[in-house]
Amino acid sequence: MLQKFLVLAGVFLLSNLGHGFSQSLQTGEPPAPVSQFDVQSRLVSQTICRGDSDASILRLKVALQIRNISKKEVILSKFVGLSANEEVFELVDGKPESKPRLTYIPEVDFAPRSVQIIDNKLNSDFTRLKSNESYSVERDYQLIVTSNTRSVARGVLPPGNYILILNLQTWPYSETPAEEVRKKWSGSGYLISESARTRPLNLYIPPDFEPIACP
């Protein structure tokens, strides 16, 4: 499992980042579509657990506040953020590097695969947000870290200061096309299926940390 995680964590991306962060991370690529949301993230807790060899697992509990900044009412799955692409930027002299040090794209097997639709009505797995309304939830994420700074494997984070940005998946239903459901629920609001990007979250990995045994 850890080896699979390390392989996935070694994928590198270039991205434009919103909310005042993008100007230091210009890539020359066309700007991403304007998001329907402003997503605040707050680190609730972090735990470093024992892993294999020199690598440890950094478990993060993150509080998300997802605010509808569009002018229209939207429909959002309550499973938002159950899966998220995690981008980590190293801070050098207090400024983030222009390229992410790593991007982790997880595989989530426990997310629902289809949407149950009865009489074209919203079910309890979704919430409606009017303009400026928010939906709050806590999610768990993880990264691979090491205290061994002499030899750092690709996809592993050594001690230091970082910025974490999460691209929250809003549509986990791989067996149900979003457009199909969007048409059926159009009278209740606009169904969101595009990813939602969080504001940057400061992350610190201390030197010489001592990982603990985790369940």
CYANA upper distance limits for C-alpha pairs under 8 A (distance plus 0.5 A):
  1 MET  CA      5 PHE  CA      6.74
  2 LEU  CA      6 LEU  CA      6.70
  2 LEU  CA     51 GLY  CA      8.11
  2 LEU  CA     52 ASP  CA      7.83
  3 GLN  CA      7 VAL  CA      6.84
  4 LYS  CA      8 LEU  CA      6.84
  5 PHE  CA      9 ALA  CA      6.50
  5 PHE  CA    106 PRO  CA      8.30
  5 PHE  CA    144 ILE  CA      8.48
  6 LEU  CA     10 GLY  CA      6.87
  6 LEU  CA    144 ILE  CA      7.83
  6 LEU  CA    154 ARG  CA      7.91
  6 LEU  CA    155 GLY  CA      6.03
  6 LEU  CA    156 VAL  CA      7.61
  7 VAL  CA     11 VAL  CA      8.15
  7 VAL  CA    155 GLY  CA      7.61
  8 LEU  CA    103 THR  CA      8.49
  8 LEU  CA    104 TYR  CA      6.28
  8 LEU  CA    105 ILE  CA      6.67
  8 LEU  CA    106 PRO  CA      7.84
  8 LEU  CA    155 GLY  CA      8.23
  9 ALA  CA    102 LEU  CA      6.67
  9 ALA  CA    103 THR  CA      6.13
  9 ALA  CA    104 TYR  CA      4.68
  9 ALA  CA    105 ILE  CA      7.34
  9 ALA  CA    154 ARG  CA      8.35
  9 ALA  CA    155 GLY  CA      5.15
  9 ALA  CA    156 VAL  CA      8.04
 10 GLY  CA    102 LEU  CA      6.43
 10 GLY  CA    103 THR  CA      7.20
 10 GLY  CA    104 TYR  CA      7.60
 10 GLY  CA    154 ARG  CA      6.20
 10 GLY  CA    155 GLY  CA      4.72
 11 VAL  CA    102 LEU  CA      6.83
 11 VAL  CA    103 THR  CA      6.05
 11 VAL  CA    104 TYR  CA      7.23
 11 VAL  CA    155 GLY  CA      8.19
 12 PHE  CA    100 PRO  CA      7.23
 12 PHE  CA    101 ARG  CA      7.71
 12 PHE  CA    102 LEU  CA      5.99
 12 PHE  CA    103 THR  CA      6.10
 13 LEU  CA     99 LYS  CA      7.75
 13 LEU  CA    100 PRO  CA      7.16
 13 LEU  CA    102 LEU  CA      8.23
 13 LEU  CA    103 THR  CA      7.21
 14 LEU  CA     27 THR  CA      7.16
 14 LEU  CA     99 LYS  CA      6.46
 14 LEU  CA    100 PRO  CA      7.54
 15 SER  CA     25 LEU  CA      7.98
 15 SER  CA     26 GLN  CA      8.43
 15 SER  CA     27 THR  CA      7.43
 15 SER  CA     99 LYS  CA      8.35
 16 ASN  CA     22 SER  CA      5.92
 16 ASN  CA     25 LEU  CA      6.82
 16 ASN  CA     26 GLN  CA      6.81
 16 ASN  CA     27 THR  CA      7.37
 16 ASN  CA     29 GLU  CA      8.39
 16 ASN  CA     31 PRO  CA      7.20
 16 ASN  CA     32 ALA  CA      7.50
 17 LEU  CA     21 PHE  CA      6.00
 17 LEU  CA     22 SER  CA      4.69
 17 LEU  CA     23 GLN  CA      8.47
 17 LEU  CA     25 LEU  CA      7.48
 18 GLY  CA     22 SER  CA      5.70
 18 GLY  CA    199 ARG  CA      8.07
 19 HIS  CA    199 ARG  CA      7.24
 21 PHE  CA     25 LEU  CA      7.59
 21 PHE  CA    200 PRO  CA      8.27
 22 SER  CA     26 GLN  CA      6.72
 24 SER  CA     96 PRO  CA      8.15
 24 SER  CA     98 SER  CA      7.13
 25 LEU  CA     97 GLU  CA      8.05
 25 LEU  CA     98 SER  CA      5.15
 25 LEU  CA     99 LYS  CA      7.79
 26 GLN  CA     98 SER  CA      7.77
 35 SER  CA    196 ALA  CA      7.10
 35 SER  CA    197 ARG  CA      8.31
 36 GLN  CA     68 ASN  CA      6.44
 36 GLN  CA     69 ILE  CA      6.23
 36 GLN  CA     70 SER  CA      5.86
 36 GLN  CA    196 ALA  CA      8.27
 37 PHE  CA     66 ILE  CA      6.74
 37 PHE  CA     67 ARG  CA      5.80
 37 PHE  CA     68 ASN  CA      5.24
 37 PHE  CA     69 ILE  CA      5.78
 37 PHE  CA     70 SER  CA      7.72
 37 PHE  CA    196 ALA  CA      7.05
 38 ASP  CA     66 ILE  CA      6.53
 38 ASP  CA     67 ARG  CA      5.72
 38 ASP  CA     68 ASN  CA      7.18
 38 ASP  CA     69 ILE  CA      6.88
 38 ASP  CA    197 ARG  CA      8.31
 38 ASP  CA    198 THR  CA      7.69
 38 ASP  CA    199 ARG  CA      8.24
 39 VAL  CA     64 LEU  CA      7.22
 39 VAL  CA     65 GLN  CA      6.11
 39 VAL  CA     66 ILE  CA      5.02
 39 VAL  CA     67 ARG  CA      6.70
 39 VAL  CA    196 ALA  CA      7.73
 39 VAL  CA    197 ARG  CA      7.04
 39 VAL  CA    198 THR  CA      5.15
 39 VAL  CA    199 ARG  CA      6.60
 40 GLN  CA     64 LEU  CA      6.28
 40 GLN  CA     65 GLN  CA      5.60
 40 GLN  CA     66 ILE  CA      7.05
 40 GLN  CA    198 THR  CA      6.43
 40 GLN  CA    199 ARG  CA      6.21
 41 SER  CA     62 VAL  CA      6.97
 41 SER  CA     63 ALA  CA      6.12
 41 SER  CA     64 LEU  CA      5.22
 41 SER  CA     65 GLN  CA      7.01
 41 SER  CA    198 THR  CA      6.83
 41 SER  CA    199 ARG  CA      7.05
 41 SER  CA    200 PRO  CA      8.17
 41 SER  CA    201 LEU  CA      6.95
 42 ARG  CA     62 VAL  CA      6.08
 42 ARG  CA     63 ALA  CA      5.57
 42 ARG  CA     64 LEU  CA      7.14
 42 ARG  CA    201 LEU  CA      7.40
 43 LEU  CA     60 LEU  CA      7.70
 43 LEU  CA     61 LYS  CA      6.74
 43 LEU  CA     62 VAL  CA      5.19
 43 LEU  CA     63 ALA  CA      6.86
 43 LEU  CA    201 LEU  CA      8.02
 44 VAL  CA     60 LEU  CA      8.13
 44 VAL  CA     61 LYS  CA      5.88
 44 VAL  CA     62 VAL  CA      5.91
 44 VAL  CA     63 ALA  CA      6.84
 45 SER  CA     60 LEU  CA      6.45
 45 SER  CA     61 LYS  CA      5.75
 45 SER  CA     62 VAL  CA      7.76
 46 GLN  CA     58 LEU  CA      7.29
 46 GLN  CA     59 ARG  CA      6.03
 46 GLN  CA     60 LEU  CA      5.08
 46 GLN  CA     61 LYS  CA      6.88
 47 THR  CA     58 LEU  CA      6.26
 47 THR  CA     59 ARG  CA      5.64
 47 THR  CA     60 LEU  CA      7.18
 47 THR  CA    211 PRO  CA      8.50
 48 ILE  CA     56 SER  CA      6.99
 48 ILE  CA     57 ILE  CA      6.12
 48 ILE  CA     58 LEU  CA      4.98
 48 ILE  CA     59 ARG  CA      6.70
 48 ILE  CA    210 GLU  CA      8.14
 48 ILE  CA    211 PRO  CA      5.50
 48 ILE  CA    212 ILE  CA      6.95
 49 CYS  CA     56 SER  CA      6.18
 49 CYS  CA     57 ILE  CA      5.54
 49 CYS  CA     58 LEU  CA      6.80
 49 CYS  CA     59 ARG  CA      7.86
 49 CYS  CA    211 PRO  CA      5.31
 49 CYS  CA    212 ILE  CA      5.36
 49 CYS  CA    213 ALA  CA      6.20
 49 CYS  CA    214 CYS  CA      6.10
 50 ARG  CA     55 ALA  CA      8.06
 50 ARG  CA     56 SER  CA      5.43
 50 ARG  CA     57 ILE  CA      6.86
 50 ARG  CA    211 PRO  CA      5.58
 50 ARG  CA    212 ILE  CA      6.06
 50 ARG  CA    213 ALA  CA      6.08
 50 ARG  CA    214 CYS  CA      7.60
 51 GLY  CA     55 ALA  CA      6.03
 51 GLY  CA     56 SER  CA      4.83
 51 GLY  CA     57 ILE  CA      6.40
 52 ASP  CA     56 SER  CA      7.29
 54 ASP  CA    146 THR  CA      6.51
 54 ASP  CA    147 SER  CA      7.96
 54 ASP  CA    148 ASN  CA      7.30
 55 ALA  CA    144 ILE  CA      6.95
 55 ALA  CA    145 VAL  CA      6.26
 55 ALA  CA    146 THR  CA      5.44
 55 ALA  CA    147 SER  CA      8.48
 55 ALA  CA    156 VAL  CA      8.03
 56 SER  CA    144 ILE  CA      6.24
 56 SER  CA    145 VAL  CA      5.74
 56 SER  CA    146 THR  CA      6.39
 56 SER  CA    211 PRO  CA      7.29
 57 ILE  CA    142 GLN  CA      7.10
 57 ILE  CA    143 LEU  CA      6.39
 57 ILE  CA    144 ILE  CA      5.29
 57 ILE  CA    145 VAL  CA      6.61
 58 LEU  CA    142 GLN  CA      5.83
 58 LEU  CA    143 LEU  CA      5.58
 58 LEU  CA    144 ILE  CA      6.38
 58 LEU  CA    145 VAL  CA      6.87
 59 ARG  CA    140 ASP  CA      7.59
 59 ARG  CA    141 TYR  CA      6.46
 59 ARG  CA    142 GLN  CA      4.98
 59 ARG  CA    143 LEU  CA      7.25
 60 LEU  CA    140 ASP  CA      6.12
 60 LEU  CA    141 TYR  CA      5.60
 60 LEU  CA    142 GLN  CA      6.22
 61 LYS  CA    138 GLU  CA      7.26
 61 LYS  CA    139 ARG  CA      6.28
 61 LYS  CA    140 ASP  CA      5.09
 61 LYS  CA    141 TYR  CA      6.96
 62 VAL  CA    138 GLU  CA      6.04
 62 VAL  CA    139 ARG  CA      5.92
 62 VAL  CA    140 ASP  CA      6.79
 62 VAL  CA    141 TYR  CA      8.10
 63 ALA  CA    136 SER  CA      7.81
 63 ALA  CA    137 VAL  CA      6.45
 63 ALA  CA    138 GLU  CA      4.83
 63 ALA  CA    139 ARG  CA      7.03
 64 LEU  CA    136 SER  CA      6.05
 64 LEU  CA    137 VAL  CA      5.89
 64 LEU  CA    138 GLU  CA      6.42
 64 LEU  CA    139 ARG  CA      8.05
 65 GLN  CA    134 SER  CA      6.84
 65 GLN  CA    135 TYR  CA      6.31
 65 GLN  CA    136 SER  CA      4.96
 65 GLN  CA    137 VAL  CA      7.27
 66 ILE  CA    134 SER  CA      5.74
 66 ILE  CA    135 TYR  CA      5.67
 66 ILE  CA    136 SER  CA      6.71
 67 ARG  CA    132 ASN  CA      6.41
 67 ARG  CA    133 GLU  CA      6.12
 67 ARG  CA    134 SER  CA      4.59
 67 ARG  CA    135 TYR  CA      7.01
 68 ASN  CA     74 VAL  CA      8.01
 68 ASN  CA    129 LEU  CA      7.02
 68 ASN  CA    130 LYS  CA      7.42
 68 ASN  CA    131 SER  CA      5.91
 68 ASN  CA    132 ASN  CA      5.51
 68 ASN  CA    133 GLU  CA      6.20
 68 ASN  CA    134 SER  CA      6.73
 69 ILE  CA    131 SER  CA      6.45
 69 ILE  CA    132 ASN  CA      5.95
 70 SER  CA    131 SER  CA      6.35
 70 SER  CA    132 ASN  CA      8.07
 71 LYS  CA    131 SER  CA      5.87
 72 LYS  CA    130 LYS  CA      7.12
 72 LYS  CA    131 SER  CA      6.38
 72 LYS  CA    189 GLY  CA      7.91
 72 LYS  CA    190 TYR  CA      8.03
 73 GLU  CA    128 ARG  CA      7.38
 73 GLU  CA    129 LEU  CA      6.14
 73 GLU  CA    130 LYS  CA      4.87
 73 GLU  CA    131 SER  CA      6.42
 73 GLU  CA    188 SER  CA      8.40
 73 GLU  CA    189 GLY  CA      5.58
 73 GLU  CA    190 TYR  CA      6.90
 74 VAL  CA    128 ARG  CA      6.20
 74 VAL  CA    129 LEU  CA      5.84
 74 VAL  CA    130 LYS  CA      7.03
 74 VAL  CA    189 GLY  CA      5.35
 74 VAL  CA    190 TYR  CA      5.02
 74 VAL  CA    191 LEU  CA      6.29
 74 VAL  CA    192 ILE  CA      7.20
 75 ILE  CA    126 PHE  CA      7.12
 75 ILE  CA    127 THR  CA      6.24
 75 ILE  CA    128 ARG  CA      5.05
 75 ILE  CA    129 LEU  CA      6.86
 75 ILE  CA    188 SER  CA      8.16
 75 ILE  CA    189 GLY  CA      6.32
 75 ILE  CA    190 TYR  CA      6.20
 75 ILE  CA    191 LEU  CA      5.05
 75 ILE  CA    192 ILE  CA      6.46
 76 LEU  CA     80 VAL  CA      7.92
 76 LEU  CA    126 PHE  CA      6.04
 76 LEU  CA    127 THR  CA      5.88
 76 LEU  CA    128 ARG  CA      6.80
 76 LEU  CA    129 LEU  CA      7.98
 76 LEU  CA    170 THR  CA      7.64
 76 LEU  CA    191 LEU  CA      6.91
 76 LEU  CA    192 ILE  CA      6.18
 77 SER  CA    125 ASP  CA      6.52
 77 SER  CA    126 PHE  CA      4.90
 77 SER  CA    127 THR  CA      6.90
 77 SER  CA    170 THR  CA      6.77
 77 SER  CA    171 TRP  CA      7.45
 77 SER  CA    192 ILE  CA      8.31
 78 LYS  CA    125 ASP  CA      5.99
 78 LYS  CA    126 PHE  CA      5.79
 78 LYS  CA    127 THR  CA      7.11
 79 PHE  CA    111 ALA  CA      8.19
 79 PHE  CA    125 ASP  CA      7.89
 79 PHE  CA    170 THR  CA      7.49
 79 PHE  CA    171 TRP  CA      8.38
 79 PHE  CA    172 PRO  CA      7.97
 80 VAL  CA    168 LEU  CA      6.97
 80 VAL  CA    169 GLN  CA      6.36
 80 VAL  CA    170 THR  CA      5.00
 80 VAL  CA    171 TRP  CA      7.63
 80 VAL  CA    172 PRO  CA      8.49
 81 GLY  CA    139 ARG  CA      7.29
 81 GLY  CA    167 ASN  CA      8.45
 81 GLY  CA    168 LEU  CA      5.01
 81 GLY  CA    169 GLN  CA      5.93
 81 GLY  CA    170 THR  CA      7.05
 82 LEU  CA    108 VAL  CA      8.44
 82 LEU  CA    111 ALA  CA      7.75
 82 LEU  CA    139 ARG  CA      7.06
 82 LEU  CA    140 ASP  CA      8.46
 82 LEU  CA    168 LEU  CA      8.14
 82 LEU  CA    169 GLN  CA      7.71
 83 SER  CA    106 PRO  CA      7.38
 83 SER  CA    107 GLU  CA      8.20
 83 SER  CA    108 VAL  CA      6.87
 83 SER  CA    168 LEU  CA      6.90
 83 SER  CA    169 GLN  CA      6.15
 83 SER  CA    172 PRO  CA      8.28
 84 ALA  CA    105 ILE  CA      7.63
 84 ALA  CA    106 PRO  CA      7.59
 84 ALA  CA    166 LEU  CA      6.36
 84 ALA  CA    167 ASN  CA      5.69
 84 ALA  CA    168 LEU  CA      4.93
 84 ALA  CA    169 GLN  CA      6.04
 85 ASN  CA    103 THR  CA      7.38
 85 ASN  CA    104 TYR  CA      6.27
 85 ASN  CA    105 ILE  CA      5.29
 85 ASN  CA    106 PRO  CA      7.22
 85 ASN  CA    166 LEU  CA      6.25
 85 ASN  CA    167 ASN  CA      5.53
 85 ASN  CA    168 LEU  CA      7.24
 85 ASN  CA    169 GLN  CA      8.40
 86 GLU  CA    103 THR  CA      5.95
 86 GLU  CA    104 TYR  CA      5.60
 86 GLU  CA    105 ILE  CA      7.13
 86 GLU  CA    164 LEU  CA      7.41
 86 GLU  CA    165 ILE  CA      6.52
 86 GLU  CA    166 LEU  CA      5.34
 86 GLU  CA    167 ASN  CA      7.04
 87 GLU  CA    100 PRO  CA      6.60
 87 GLU  CA    101 ARG  CA      8.24
 87 GLU  CA    102 LEU  CA      6.57
 87 GLU  CA    103 THR  CA      4.96
 87 GLU  CA    104 TYR  CA      7.14
 87 GLU  CA    164 LEU  CA      6.26
 87 GLU  CA    165 ILE  CA      5.68
 87 GLU  CA    166 LEU  CA      6.84
 88 VAL  CA    100 PRO  CA      5.88
 88 VAL  CA    101 ARG  CA      6.23
 88 VAL  CA    102 LEU  CA      6.08
 88 VAL  CA    103 THR  CA      6.87
 88 VAL  CA    162 TYR  CA      6.97
 88 VAL  CA    163 ILE  CA      6.13
 88 VAL  CA    164 LEU  CA      5.19
 88 VAL  CA    165 ILE  CA      7.01
 89 PHE  CA     96 PRO  CA      6.36
 89 PHE  CA     97 GLU  CA      6.45
 89 PHE  CA     98 SER  CA      8.25
 89 PHE  CA     99 LYS  CA      7.28
 89 PHE  CA    100 PRO  CA      4.95
 89 PHE  CA    101 ARG  CA      5.82
 89 PHE  CA    102 LEU  CA      7.87
 89 PHE  CA    162 TYR  CA      6.01
 89 PHE  CA    163 ILE  CA      5.52
 89 PHE  CA    164 LEU  CA      7.03
 90 GLU  CA     96 PRO  CA      6.13
 90 GLU  CA     97 GLU  CA      6.25
 90 GLU  CA    100 PRO  CA      7.67
 90 GLU  CA    101 ARG  CA      6.77
 90 GLU  CA    160 GLY  CA      8.25
 90 GLU  CA    161 ASN  CA      6.85
 90 GLU  CA    162 TYR  CA      5.01
 90 GLU  CA    163 ILE  CA      6.88
 91 LEU  CA     95 LYS  CA      5.57
 91 LEU  CA     96 PRO  CA      4.86
 91 LEU  CA     97 GLU  CA      6.73
 91 LEU  CA    160 GLY  CA      8.45
 91 LEU  CA    161 ASN  CA      6.08
 91 LEU  CA    162 TYR  CA      5.71
 91 LEU  CA    163 ILE  CA      7.42
 92 VAL  CA     96 PRO  CA      6.66
 92 VAL  CA     97 GLU  CA      7.30
 96 PRO  CA    162 TYR  CA      8.10
 96 PRO  CA    163 ILE  CA      7.58
102 LEU  CA    155 GLY  CA      6.45
104 TYR  CA    143 LEU  CA      8.40
111 ALA  CA    172 PRO  CA      6.74
111 ALA  CA    173 TYR  CA      8.08
112 PRO  CA    172 PRO  CA      7.02
112 PRO  CA    173 TYR  CA      6.35
113 ARG  CA    172 PRO  CA      7.02
113 ARG  CA    173 TYR  CA      4.66
113 ARG  CA    174 SER  CA      5.62
113 ARG  CA    175 GLU  CA      5.92
113 ARG  CA    176 THR  CA      7.74
114 SER  CA    173 TYR  CA      5.29
114 SER  CA    174 SER  CA      7.09
114 SER  CA    175 GLU  CA      5.65
114 SER  CA    176 THR  CA      5.64
115 VAL  CA    173 TYR  CA      7.17
115 VAL  CA    176 THR  CA      6.82
116 GLN  CA    123 ASN  CA      7.95
117 ILE  CA    121 LYS  CA      7.14
117 ILE  CA    122 LEU  CA      7.80
117 ILE  CA    123 ASN  CA      7.63
118 ILE  CA    123 ASN  CA      8.41
120 ASN  CA    184 LYS  CA      6.19
120 ASN  CA    185 TRP  CA      6.81
121 LYS  CA    185 TRP  CA      7.34
122 LEU  CA    126 PHE  CA      7.16
122 LEU  CA    185 TRP  CA      7.62
128 ARG  CA    188 SER  CA      8.44
128 ARG  CA    189 GLY  CA      7.82
129 LEU  CA    133 GLU  CA      5.90
129 LEU  CA    134 SER  CA      7.15
129 LEU  CA    135 TYR  CA      8.14
143 LEU  CA    156 VAL  CA      8.24
143 LEU  CA    157 LEU  CA      8.39
144 ILE  CA    155 GLY  CA      7.80
144 ILE  CA    156 VAL  CA      5.66
144 ILE  CA    157 LEU  CA      6.79
145 VAL  CA    156 VAL  CA      5.67
145 VAL  CA    157 LEU  CA      4.98
145 VAL  CA    158 PRO  CA      6.26
145 VAL  CA    159 PRO  CA      8.13
146 THR  CA    152 VAL  CA      7.84
146 THR  CA    156 VAL  CA      7.21
146 THR  CA    157 LEU  CA      6.67
146 THR  CA    158 PRO  CA      5.62
146 THR  CA    159 PRO  CA      7.60
147 SER  CA    158 PRO  CA      6.36
147 SER  CA    159 PRO  CA      6.71
147 SER  CA    207 PRO  CA      6.69
147 SER  CA    208 ASP  CA      6.00
147 SER  CA    209 PHE  CA      7.01
148 ASN  CA    152 VAL  CA      7.22
148 ASN  CA    158 PRO  CA      7.47
149 THR  CA    158 PRO  CA      6.52
149 THR  CA    159 PRO  CA      8.15
152 VAL  CA    156 VAL  CA      6.95
152 VAL  CA    157 LEU  CA      7.97
152 VAL  CA    158 PRO  CA      7.35
158 PRO  CA    205 ILE  CA      7.83
159 PRO  CA    204 TYR  CA      7.93
159 PRO  CA    205 ILE  CA      5.11
159 PRO  CA    206 PRO  CA      5.83
159 PRO  CA    207 PRO  CA      5.62
159 PRO  CA    208 ASP  CA      8.49
160 GLY  CA    204 TYR  CA      6.39
160 GLY  CA    205 ILE  CA      5.76
160 GLY  CA    206 PRO  CA      7.02
160 GLY  CA    207 PRO  CA      7.92
161 ASN  CA    202 ASN  CA      7.97
161 ASN  CA    203 LEU  CA      6.48
161 ASN  CA    204 TYR  CA      5.20
161 ASN  CA    205 ILE  CA      7.03
162 TYR  CA    202 ASN  CA      6.53
162 TYR  CA    203 LEU  CA      5.51
162 TYR  CA    204 TYR  CA      6.68
163 ILE  CA    200 PRO  CA      6.42
163 ILE  CA    201 LEU  CA      5.98
163 ILE  CA    202 ASN  CA      5.32
163 ILE  CA    203 LEU  CA      6.24
164 LEU  CA    200 PRO  CA      6.25
164 LEU  CA    201 LEU  CA      5.52
164 LEU  CA    202 ASN  CA      6.82
164 LEU  CA    203 LEU  CA      6.99
165 ILE  CA    197 ARG  CA      7.64
165 ILE  CA    198 THR  CA      6.31
165 ILE  CA    199 ARG  CA      6.98
165 ILE  CA    200 PRO  CA      5.64
165 ILE  CA    201 LEU  CA      6.83
166 LEU  CA    197 ARG  CA      6.33
166 LEU  CA    198 THR  CA      5.91
167 ASN  CA    195 SER  CA      6.53
167 ASN  CA    196 ALA  CA      6.11
167 ASN  CA    197 ARG  CA      4.98
167 ASN  CA    198 THR  CA      7.01
168 LEU  CA    195 SER  CA      5.82
168 LEU  CA    196 ALA  CA      5.49
168 LEU  CA    197 ARG  CA      6.56
168 LEU  CA    198 THR  CA      8.04
169 GLN  CA    193 SER  CA      8.25
169 GLN  CA    194 GLU  CA      7.71
169 GLN  CA    195 SER  CA      5.31
169 GLN  CA    196 ALA  CA      7.23
170 THR  CA    192 ILE  CA      7.30
170 THR  CA    193 SER  CA      5.80
170 THR  CA    194 GLU  CA      6.81
170 THR  CA    195 SER  CA      6.15
170 THR  CA    196 ALA  CA      7.65
171 TRP  CA    178 ALA  CA      7.88
171 TRP  CA    192 ILE  CA      8.09
171 TRP  CA    193 SER  CA      5.46
171 TRP  CA    194 GLU  CA      7.88
171 TRP  CA    195 SER  CA      8.47
173 TYR  CA    177 PRO  CA      8.11
176 THR  CA    180 GLU  CA      8.08
176 THR  CA    181 VAL  CA      8.30
177 PRO  CA    181 VAL  CA      7.40
178 ALA  CA    182 ARG  CA      6.48
178 ALA  CA    191 LEU  CA      8.27
178 ALA  CA    193 SER  CA      6.90
179 GLU  CA    183 LYS  CA      6.81
180 GLU  CA    184 LYS  CA      7.27
181 VAL  CA    185 TRP  CA      6.68
181 VAL  CA    191 LEU  CA      8.25
182 ARG  CA    186 SER  CA      6.23
182 ARG  CA    190 TYR  CA      7.27
182 ARG  CA    191 LEU  CA      5.75
185 TRP  CA    189 GLY  CA      7.32
185 TRP  CA    190 TYR  CA      8.20
185 TRP  CA    191 LEU  CA      7.89
186 SER  CA    190 TYR  CA      6.53
186 SER  CA    191 LEU  CA      7.98
